[in-house]
Amino acid sequence: MTAPDLEPTPSPLVLANQRIRDTAKWLIASAAGVGAALIAGSQLAGIGRLDVGWPTSAATARLWVAGAGALLGLGAVVFAIAGAVRVLLPMQVLVSDLADNWDDPSPRLRPVVEFLKRRPKFLQGTKSPGELISRRAGMVAQLGKPGADPRLRERIEAMDRRIEAVEDVASHEALKATFERCLRRLLVAALVAAIGIIAYAWAANPPPKTVTADLRNARLTGAFLRDADLRNAKLDGADLTGADLTGADLTGASLVKVVWSRTTCPDGTASDENGDTCQGHLSPG
């Protein structure tokens, strides 16, 4: 009866790399969820309510802010996802890469080189990756020579395992550095996305115009409307014959086809003296 085959236990570095990549997947899913919520929750109907004019309309300014906010928010989400995807890409740092970057490391390998210089024990008893390469090359050069050590192949294999161990540590540190950069990108993206969402929400949802009264076609003959609050009121077709509007606030009111006859205007003048109208005399005196 034979013992069942057991799968080899993954090394701690392999498990650590998998945890980092699992976290990156979660970050991608979270960023995608934010983007979906931004699109699904967008109050696009609010943009339709904007009374756009050109070039000085406040609604036009809001429309530009809404567009910029939406692009900013979605762009930040894409920026965050792109950074997290890099963590999922295959990452292999060879000992030759370390040797080439040992004295003047590239930005990508600088964290790895600095780590190995601070912790030389991970260099498998050598002072630099270049020394590992030189030792192996020297062993290979002795193969086949008369009097060569019969265990030379075993020593080369042992050196290969040492090199592989260094490369595993270097690849892990490179992945960690990439993940840390991803987190920094994520923080920046979260801040930018928040600004974009707030700008979009503010611009796409203008406050509704307040209508204080709907007095279309109303008969207001002789009405006493002194100091009345008629802001944004609808007075189209209203009959204001003999009405007293002294001090009334008609800011934003709709006054199409109003009957002005013997009407006291908000500034205290009489409509009969103003060409049978209060237009131009709507501000309280």
Secondary structure, DSSP 8 states (H G I E B T S, - for coil): -----------HHHHHHHHHHHHHHHHHHHHHHHHHHHHHT--HHHHHT----SSS-HHHHHHHHHHHHHHHHHHHHHHHHHHHHHHHS-----HHHHHHTSSS--TTTHHHHHHHHH-GGGGTT-SSHHHHHHHHHHHHHHTTSTT--TTHHHHHHHHHHHHHHHHHHHHHHHHHHHHHHHHHHHHHHHHHHHHHHHHHHHHHS--------B-TT-B-TT-B-TT-B-TT-B-TT-B-TT-B-TT-B-TT-B-TT-B-SS-B-TTS-BGGGGTS--TT--S--
